[in-house]
């Protein structure tokens, strides 16, 4: 791997940090729209007590051509996981996590990463 190649977020465990992929229609800019919607559902009473969440600037397309964007979070990992998954559920979005060489989705589907298209931006 050259020094310019990026690793797919979630394929390497980083202590006190996790990664989730969020389904995205691709109709709007993720940073300006969906990222904010997913992460701000509980602004009045936040679940996460510390840390933060960032866009990993990584898009993943399933073999079905469904698009997912990647978020990572650290600090209160359990709180952020709950906040993001519940925010996604409120918005009727699917979440996914990387487990070994697969992405496992909240709707119980699983795909090999090698069958998915990855784009860093």
Chimera marker file (.cmm) of the C-alpha trace (Angstrom):
<marker_set name="trace">
<marker id="1" x="0.000" y="0.000" z="0.000" r="1" g="1" b="0" radius="0.5"/>
<marker id="2" x="1.358" y="3.417" z="-0.898" r="1" g="1" b="0" radius="0.5"/>
<marker id="3" x="1.448" y="6.198" z="1.670" r="1" g="1" b="0" radius="0.5"/>
<marker id="4" x="-1.505" y="7.867" z="-0.133" r="1" g="1" b="0" radius="0.5"/>
<marker id="5" x="-3.938" y="4.937" z="0.014" r="1" g="1" b="0" radius="0.5"/>
<marker id="6" x="-6.582" y="5.184" z="2.704" r="1" g="1" b="0" radius="0.5"/>
<marker id="7" x="-7.856" y="2.316" z="4.772" r="1" g="1" b="0" radius="0.5"/>
<marker id="8" x="-11.596" y="1.657" z="4.691" r="1" g="1" b="0" radius="0.5"/>
<marker id="9" x="-12.936" y="3.110" z="7.951" r="1" g="1" b="0" radius="0.5"/>
<marker id="10" x="-14.045" y="0.394" z="10.336" r="1" g="1" b="0" radius="0.5"/>
<marker id="11" x="-11.682" y="-2.304" z="9.065" r="1" g="1" b="0" radius="0.5"/>
<marker id="12" x="-9.159" y="-1.551" z="11.821" r="1" g="1" b="0" radius="0.5"/>
<marker id="13" x="-10.222" y="-1.261" z="15.449" r="1" g="1" b="0" radius="0.5"/>
<marker id="14" x="-9.156" y="1.972" z="17.109" r="1" g="1" b="0" radius="0.5"/>
<marker id="15" x="-9.448" y="2.129" z="20.891" r="1" g="1" b="0" radius="0.5"/>
<marker id="16" x="-12.288" y="4.335" z="22.188" r="1" g="1" b="0" radius="0.5"/>
<marker id="17" x="-13.579" y="4.919" z="18.651" r="1" g="1" b="0" radius="0.5"/>
<marker id="18" x="-16.183" y="3.329" z="16.380" r="1" g="1" b="0" radius="0.5"/>
<marker id="19" x="-17.456" y="3.679" z="12.833" r="1" g="1" b="0" radius="0.5"/>
<marker id="20" x="-20.970" y="3.476" z="11.411" r="1" g="1" b="0" radius="0.5"/>
<marker id="21" x="-22.171" y="3.734" z="7.833" r="1" g="1" b="0" radius="0.5"/>
<marker id="22" x="-25.463" y="5.564" z="7.197" r="1" g="1" b="0" radius="0.5"/>
<marker id="23" x="-27.697" y="4.996" z="4.166" r="1" g="1" b="0" radius="0.5"/>
<marker id="24" x="-27.939" y="8.028" z="1.909" r="1" g="1" b="0" radius="0.5"/>
<marker id="25" x="-30.116" y="8.767" z="-1.123" r="1" g="1" b="0" radius="0.5"/>
<marker id="26" x="-27.267" y="10.815" z="-2.606" r="1" g="1" b="0" radius="0.5"/>
<marker id="27" x="-29.709" y="13.642" z="-3.432" r="1" g="1" b="0" radius="0.5"/>
<marker id="28" x="-28.086" y="16.181" z="-1.080" r="1" g="1" b="0" radius="0.5"/>
<marker id="29" x="-24.600" y="16.969" z="0.136" r="1" g="1" b="0" radius="0.5"/>
<marker id="30" x="-23.995" y="14.614" z="3.075" r="1" g="1" b="0" radius="0.5"/>
<marker id="31" x="-22.155" y="17.209" z="5.194" r="1" g="1" b="0" radius="0.5"/>
<marker id="32" x="-24.758" y="19.935" z="4.681" r="1" g="1" b="0" radius="0.5"/>
<marker id="33" x="-27.837" y="17.816" z="5.176" r="1" g="1" b="0" radius="0.5"/>
<marker id="34" x="-27.918" y="14.202" z="6.323" r="1" g="1" b="0" radius="0.5"/>
<marker id="35" x="-24.908" y="14.317" z="8.665" r="1" g="1" b="0" radius="0.5"/>
<marker id="36" x="-26.539" y="17.157" z="10.607" r="1" g="1" b="0" radius="0.5"/>
<marker id="37" x="-29.979" y="15.513" z="10.616" r="1" g="1" b="0" radius="0.5"/>
<marker id="38" x="-28.663" y="12.187" z="11.939" r="1" g="1" b="0" radius="0.5"/>
<marker id="39" x="-26.417" y="13.709" z="14.602" r="1" g="1" b="0" radius="0.5"/>
<marker id="40" x="-28.761" y="16.443" z="15.850" r="1" g="1" b="0" radius="0.5"/>
<marker id="41" x="-31.920" y="14.493" z="16.698" r="1" g="1" b="0" radius="0.5"/>
<marker id="42" x="-31.106" y="14.708" z="20.407" r="1" g="1" b="0" radius="0.5"/>
<marker id="43" x="-29.580" y="18.204" z="20.660" r="1" g="1" b="0" radius="0.5"/>
<marker id="44" x="-32.041" y="19.199" z="23.420" r="1" g="1" b="0" radius="0.5"/>
<marker id="45" x="-31.140" y="16.151" z="25.530" r="1" g="1" b="0" radius="0.5"/>
<marker id="46" x="-27.919" y="14.604" z="24.166" r="1" g="1" b="0" radius="0.5"/>
<marker id="47" x="-27.320" y="10.924" z="24.813" r="1" g="1" b="0" radius="0.5"/>
<marker id="48" x="-23.531" y="11.113" z="24.331" r="1" g="1" b="0" radius="0.5"/>
<marker id="49" x="-21.833" y="12.857" z="27.247" r="1" g="1" b="0" radius="0.5"/>
<marker id="50" x="-18.368" y="13.406" z="25.758" r="1" g="1" b="0" radius="0.5"/>
<marker id="51" x="-16.373" y="13.184" z="22.571" r="1" g="1" b="0" radius="0.5"/>
<marker id="52" x="-17.642" y="13.844" z="19.095" r="1" g="1" b="0" radius="0.5"/>
<marker id="53" x="-18.599" y="12.545" z="15.681" r="1" g="1" b="0" radius="0.5"/>
<marker id="54" x="-17.002" y="13.300" z="12.299" r="1" g="1" b="0" radius="0.5"/>
<marker id="55" x="-17.631" y="12.512" z="8.656" r="1" g="1" b="0" radius="0.5"/>
<marker id="56" x="-14.914" y="10.134" z="7.447" r="1" g="1" b="0" radius="0.5"/>
<marker id="57" x="-15.320" y="11.382" z="3.843" r="1" g="1" b="0" radius="0.5"/>
<marker id="58" x="-15.894" y="7.839" z="2.642" r="1" g="1" b="0" radius="0.5"/>
<marker id="59" x="-18.757" y="6.631" z="0.460" r="1" g="1" b="0" radius="0.5"/>
<marker id="60" x="-19.619" y="2.946" z="0.154" r="1" g="1" b="0" radius="0.5"/>
<marker id="61" x="-21.927" y="1.552" z="-2.514" r="1" g="1" b="0" radius="0.5"/>
<marker id="62" x="-23.414" y="-1.883" z="-1.968" r="1" g="1" b="0" radius="0.5"/>
<marker id="63" x="-23.693" y="-4.308" z="-4.915" r="1" g="1" b="0" radius="0.5"/>
<marker id="64" x="-27.371" y="-3.193" z="-4.983" r="1" g="1" b="0" radius="0.5"/>
<marker id="65" x="-26.100" y="0.360" z="-5.736" r="1" g="1" b="0" radius="0.5"/>
<marker id="66" x="-27.345" y="1.665" z="-2.354" r="1" g="1" b="0" radius="0.5"/>
<marker id="67" x="-25.111" y="4.437" z="-1.015" r="1" g="1" b="0" radius="0.5"/>
<marker id="68" x="-23.768" y="4.685" z="2.545" r="1" g="1" b="0" radius="0.5"/>
<marker id="69" x="-21.656" y="7.457" z="4.106" r="1" g="1" b="0" radius="0.5"/>
<marker id="70" x="-19.255" y="6.853" z="6.956" r="1" g="1" b="0" radius="0.5"/>
<marker id="71" x="-19.248" y="8.484" z="10.397" r="1" g="1" b="0" radius="0.5"/>
<marker id="72" x="-16.756" y="7.859" z="13.196" r="1" g="1" b="0" radius="0.5"/>
<marker id="73" x="-17.132" y="8.827" z="16.814" r="1" g="1" b="0" radius="0.5"/>
<marker id="74" x="-15.058" y="8.750" z="19.967" r="1" g="1" b="0" radius="0.5"/>
<marker id="75" x="-15.368" y="9.591" z="23.626" r="1" g="1" b="0" radius="0.5"/>
<marker id="76" x="-18.687" y="8.286" z="24.926" r="1" g="1" b="0" radius="0.5"/>
<marker id="77" x="-18.716" y="5.541" z="22.280" r="1" g="1" b="0" radius="0.5"/>
<marker id="78" x="-21.833" y="3.819" z="23.620" r="1" g="1" b="0" radius="0.5"/>
<marker id="79" x="-23.702" y="7.140" z="23.838" r="1" g="1" b="0" radius="0.5"/>
<marker id="80" x="-22.734" y="8.166" z="20.313" r="1" g="1" b="0" radius="0.5"/>
<marker id="81" x="-23.628" y="4.738" z="18.918" r="1" g="1" b="0" radius="0.5"/>
<marker id="82" x="-27.063" y="4.987" z="20.519" r="1" g="1" b="0" radius="0.5"/>
<marker id="83" x="-27.548" y="8.604" z="19.398" r="1" g="1" b="0" radius="0.5"/>
<marker id="84" x="-26.582" y="7.885" z="15.775" r="1" g="1" b="0" radius="0.5"/>
<marker id="85" x="-28.520" y="4.618" z="15.447" r="1" g="1" b="0" radius="0.5"/>
<marker id="86" x="-31.626" y="6.137" z="17.027" r="1" g="1" b="0" radius="0.5"/>
<marker id="87" x="-31.282" y="9.271" z="14.872" r="1" g="1" b="0" radius="0.5"/>
<marker id="88" x="-31.002" y="7.093" z="11.762" r="1" g="1" b="0" radius="0.5"/>
<marker id="89" x="-34.040" y="5.067" z="12.841" r="1" g="1" b="0" radius="0.5"/>
<marker id="90" x="-36.107" y="8.249" z="13.323" r="1" g="1" b="0" radius="0.5"/>
<marker id="91" x="-35.155" y="9.247" z="9.754" r="1" g="1" b="0" radius="0.5"/>
<marker id="92" x="-35.904" y="5.714" z="8.454" r="1" g="1" b="0" radius="0.5"/>
<marker id="93" x="-32.258" y="5.144" z="7.484" r="1" g="1" b="0" radius="0.5"/>
<marker id="94" x="-30.221" y="1.944" z="7.561" r="1" g="1" b="0" radius="0.5"/>
<marker id="95" x="-26.945" y="1.764" z="9.482" r="1" g="1" b="0" radius="0.5"/>
<marker id="96" x="-24.046" y="-0.553" z="8.821" r="1" g="1" b="0" radius="0.5"/>
<marker id="97" x="-20.881" y="-1.645" z="10.548" r="1" g="1" b="0" radius="0.5"/>
<marker id="98" x="-17.787" y="-3.403" z="9.268" r="1" g="1" b="0" radius="0.5"/>
<marker id="99" x="-17.206" y="-6.857" z="10.720" r="1" g="1" b="0" radius="0.5"/>
<marker id="100" x="-14.095" y="-8.585" z="9.359" r="1" g="1" b="0" radius="0.5"/>
<marker id="101" x="-14.422" y="-8.398" z="5.549" r="1" g="1" b="0" radius="0.5"/>
<marker id="102" x="-18.157" y="-7.626" z="5.456" r="1" g="1" b="0" radius="0.5"/>
<marker id="103" x="-20.580" y="-4.805" z="6.072" r="1" g="1" b="0" radius="0.5"/>
<marker id="104" x="-23.468" y="-5.862" z="8.307" r="1" g="1" b="0" radius="0.5"/>
<marker id="105" x="-26.592" y="-3.738" z="7.975" r="1" g="1" b="0" radius="0.5"/>
<marker id="106" x="-29.269" y="-2.940" z="10.544" r="1" g="1" b="0" radius="0.5"/>
<marker id="107" x="-31.855" y="-4.609" z="8.274" r="1" g="1" b="0" radius="0.5"/>
<marker id="108" x="-29.915" y="-7.908" z="8.653" r="1" g="1" b="0" radius="0.5"/>
<marker id="109" x="-28.329" y="-7.918" z="5.190" r="1" g="1" b="0" radius="0.5"/>
<marker id="110" x="-24.604" y="-8.603" z="4.850" r="1" g="1" b="0" radius="0.5"/>
<marker id="111" x="-22.259" y="-7.915" z="1.931" r="1" g="1" b="0" radius="0.5"/>
<marker id="112" x="-18.589" y="-8.623" z="1.317" r="1" g="1" b="0" radius="0.5"/>
<marker id="113" x="-16.535" y="-5.431" z="1.201" r="1" g="1" b="0" radius="0.5"/>
<marker id="114" x="-14.843" y="-6.797" z="-1.922" r="1" g="1" b="0" radius="0.5"/>
<marker id="115" x="-18.273" y="-6.616" z="-3.652" r="1" g="1" b="0" radius="0.5"/>
<marker id="116" x="-18.749" y="-2.968" z="-2.640" r="1" g="1" b="0" radius="0.5"/>
<marker id="117" x="-17.406" y="0.189" z="-4.265" r="1" g="1" b="0" radius="0.5"/>
<marker id="118" x="-15.500" y="2.589" z="-1.983" r="1" g="1" b="0" radius="0.5"/>
<marker id="119" x="-14.827" y="6.258" z="-2.735" r="1" g="1" b="0" radius="0.5"/>
<marker id="120" x="-12.830" y="8.678" z="-0.594" r="1" g="1" b="0" radius="0.5"/>
<marker id="121" x="-13.436" y="12.387" z="-1.034" r="1" g="1" b="0" radius="0.5"/>
<link id1="1" id2="2" r="1" g="1" b="0" radius="0.2"/>
<link id1="2" id2="3" r="1" g="1" b="0" radius="0.2"/>
<link id1="3" id2="4" r="1" g="1" b="0" radius="0.2"/>
<link id1="4" id2="5" r="1" g="1" b="0" radius="0.2"/>
<link id1="5" id2="6" r="1" g="1" b="0" radius="0.2"/>
<link id1="6" id2="7" r="1" g="1" b="0" radius="0.2"/>
<link id1="7" id2="8" r="1" g="1" b="0" radius="0.2"/>
<link id1="8" id2="9" r="1" g="1" b="0" radius="0.2"/>
<link id1="9" id2="10" r="1" g="1" b="0" radius="0.2"/>
<link id1="10" id2="11" r="1" g="1" b="0" radius="0.2"/>
<link id1="11" id2="12" r="1" g="1" b="0" radius="0.2"/>
<link id1="12" id2="13" r="1" g="1" b="0" radius="0.2"/>
<link id1="13" id2="14" r="1" g="1" b="0" radius="0.2"/>
<link id1="14" id2="15" r="1" g="1" b="0" radius="0.2"/>
<link id1="15" id2="16" r="1" g="1" b="0" radius="0.2"/>
<link id1="16" id2="17" r="1" g="1" b="0" radius="0.2"/>
<link id1="17" id2="18" r="1" g="1" b="0" radius="0.2"/>
<link id1="18" id2="19" r="1" g="1" b="0" radius="0.2"/>
<link id1="19" id2="20" r="1" g="1" b="0" radius="0.2"/>
<link id1="20" id2="21" r="1" g="1" b="0" radius="0.2"/>
<link id1="21" id2="22" r="1" g="1" b="0" radius="0.2"/>
<link id1="22" id2="23" r="1" g="1" b="0" radius="0.2"/>
<link id1="23" id2="24" r="1" g="1" b="0" radius="0.2"/>
<link id1="24" id2="25" r="1" g="1" b="0" radius="0.2"/>
<link id1="25" id2="26" r="1" g="1" b="0" radius="0.2"/>
<link id1="26" id2="27" r="1" g="1" b="0" radius="0.2"/>
<link id1="27" id2="28" r="1" g="1" b="0" radius="0.2"/>
<link id1="28" id2="29" r="1" g="1" b="0" radius="0.2"/>
<link id1="29" id2="30" r="1" g="1" b="0" radius="0.2"/>
<link id1="30" id2="31" r="1" g="1" b="0" radius="0.2"/>
<link id1="31" id2="32" r="1" g="1" b="0" radius="0.2"/>
<link id1="32" id2="33" r="1" g="1" b="0" radius="0.2"/>
<link id1="33" id2="34" r="1" g="1" b="0" radius="0.2"/>
<link id1="34" id2="35" r="1" g="1" b="0" radius="0.2"/>
<link id1="35" id2="36" r="1" g="1" b="0" radius="0.2"/>
<link id1="36" id2="37" r="1" g="1" b="0" radius="0.2"/>
<link id1="37" id2="38" r="1" g="1" b="0" radius="0.2"/>
<link id1="38" id2="39" r="1" g="1" b="0" radius="0.2"/>
<link id1="39" id2="40" r="1" g="1" b="0" radius="0.2"/>
<link id1="40" id2="41" r="1" g="1" b="0" radius="0.2"/>
<link id1="41" id2="42" r="1" g="1" b="0" radius="0.2"/>
<link id1="42" id2="43" r="1" g="1" b="0" radius="0.2"/>
<link id1="43" id2="44" r="1" g="1" b="0" radius="0.2"/>
<link id1="44" id2="45" r="1" g="1" b="0" radius="0.2"/>
<link id1="45" id2="46" r="1" g="1" b="0" radius="0.2"/>
<link id1="46" id2="47" r="1" g="1" b="0" radius="0.2"/>
<link id1="47" id2="48" r="1" g="1" b="0" radius="0.2"/>
<link id1="48" id2="49" r="1" g="1" b="0" radius="0.2"/>
<link id1="49" id2="50" r="1" g="1" b="0" radius="0.2"/>
<link id1="50" id2="51" r="1" g="1" b="0" radius="0.2"/>
<link id1="51" id2="52" r="1" g="1" b="0" radius="0.2"/>
<link id1="52" id2="53" r="1" g="1" b="0" radius="0.2"/>
<link id1="53" id2="54" r="1" g="1" b="0" radius="0.2"/>
<link id1="54" id2="55" r="1" g="1" b="0" radius="0.2"/>
<link id1="55" id2="56" r="1" g="1" b="0" radius="0.2"/>
<link id1="56" id2="57" r="1" g="1" b="0" radius="0.2"/>
<link id1="57" id2="58" r="1" g="1" b="0" radius="0.2"/>
<link id1="58" id2="59" r="1" g="1" b="0" radius="0.2"/>
<link id1="59" id2="60" r="1" g="1" b="0" radius="0.2"/>
<link id1="60" id2="61" r="1" g="1" b="0" radius="0.2"/>
<link id1="61" id2="62" r="1" g="1" b="0" radius="0.2"/>
<link id1="62" id2="63" r="1" g="1" b="0" radius="0.2"/>
<link id1="63" id2="64" r="1" g="1" b="0" radius="0.2"/>
<link id1="64" id2="65" r="1" g="1" b="0" radius="0.2"/>
<link id1="65" id2="66" r="1" g="1" b="0" radius="0.2"/>
<link id1="66" id2="67" r="1" g="1" b="0" radius="0.2"/>
<link id1="67" id2="68" r="1" g="1" b="0" radius="0.2"/>
<link id1="68" id2="69" r="1" g="1" b="0" radius="0.2"/>
<link id1="69" id2="70" r="1" g="1" b="0" radius="0.2"/>
<link id1="70" id2="71" r="1" g="1" b="0" radius="0.2"/>
<link id1="71" id2="72" r="1" g="1" b="0" radius="0.2"/>
<link id1="72" id2="73" r="1" g="1" b="0" radius="0.2"/>
<link id1="73" id2="74" r="1" g="1" b="0" radius="0.2"/>
<link id1="74" id2="75" r="1" g="1" b="0" radius="0.2"/>
<link id1="75" id2="76" r="1" g="1" b="0" radius="0.2"/>
<link id1="76" id2="77" r="1" g="1" b="0" radius="0.2"/>
<link id1="77" id2="78" r="1" g="1" b="0" radius="0.2"/>
<link id1="78" id2="79" r="1" g="1" b="0" radius="0.2"/>
<link id1="79" id2="80" r="1" g="1" b="0" radius="0.2"/>
<link id1="80" id2="81" r="1" g="1" b="0" radius="0.2"/>
<link id1="81" id2="82" r="1" g="1" b="0" radius="0.2"/>
<link id1="82" id2="83" r="1" g="1" b="0" radius="0.2"/>
<link id1="83" id2="84" r="1" g="1" b="0" radius="0.2"/>
<link id1="84" id2="85" r="1" g="1" b="0" radius="0.2"/>
<link id1="85" id2="86" r="1" g="1" b="0" radius="0.2"/>
<link id1="86" id2="87" r="1" g="1" b="0" radius="0.2"/>
<link id1="87" id2="88" r="1" g="1" b="0" radius="0.2"/>
<link id1="88" id2="89" r="1" g="1" b="0" radius="0.2"/>
<link id1="89" id2="90" r="1" g="1" b="0" radius="0.2"/>
<link id1="90" id2="91" r="1" g="1" b="0" radius="0.2"/>
<link id1="91" id2="92" r="1" g="1" b="0" radius="0.2"/>
<link id1="92" id2="93" r="1" g="1" b="0" radius="0.2"/>
<link id1="93" id2="94" r="1" g="1" b="0" radius="0.2"/>
<link id1="94" id2="95" r="1" g="1" b="0" radius="0.2"/>
<link id1="95" id2="96" r="1" g="1" b="0" radius="0.2"/>
<link id1="96" id2="97" r="1" g="1" b="0" radius="0.2"/>
<link id1="97" id2="98" r="1" g="1" b="0" radius="0.2"/>
<link id1="98" id2="99" r="1" g="1" b="0" radius="0.2"/>
<link id1="99" id2="100" r="1" g="1" b="0" radius="0.2"/>
<link id1="100" id2="101" r="1" g="1" b="0" radius="0.2"/>
<link id1="101" id2="102" r="1" g="1" b="0" radius="0.2"/>
<link id1="102" id2="103" r="1" g="1" b="0" radius="0.2"/>
<link id1="103" id2="104" r="1" g="1" b="0" radius="0.2"/>
<link id1="104" id2="105" r="1" g="1" b="0" radius="0.2"/>
<link id1="105" id2="106" r="1" g="1" b="0" radius="0.2"/>
<link id1="106" id2="107" r="1" g="1" b="0" radius="0.2"/>
<link id1="107" id2="108" r="1" g="1" b="0" radius="0.2"/>
<link id1="108" id2="109" r="1" g="1" b="0" radius="0.2"/>
<link id1="109" id2="110" r="1" g="1" b="0" radius="0.2"/>
<link id1="110" id2="111" r="1" g="1" b="0" radius="0.2"/>
<link id1="111" id2="112" r="1" g="1" b="0" radius="0.2"/>
<link id1="112" id2="113" r="1" g="1" b="0" radius="0.2"/>
<link id1="113" id2="114" r="1" g="1" b="0" radius="0.2"/>
<link id1="114" id2="115" r="1" g="1" b="0" radius="0.2"/>
<link id1="115" id2="116" r="1" g="1" b="0" radius="0.2"/>
<link id1="116" id2="117" r="1" g="1" b="0" radius="0.2"/>
<link id1="117" id2="118" r="1" g="1" b="0" radius="0.2"/>
<link id1="118" id2="119" r="1" g="1" b="0" radius="0.2"/>
<link id1="119" id2="120" r="1" g="1" b="0" radius="0.2"/>
<link id1="120" id2="121" r="1" g="1" b="0" radius="0.2"/>
</marker_set>
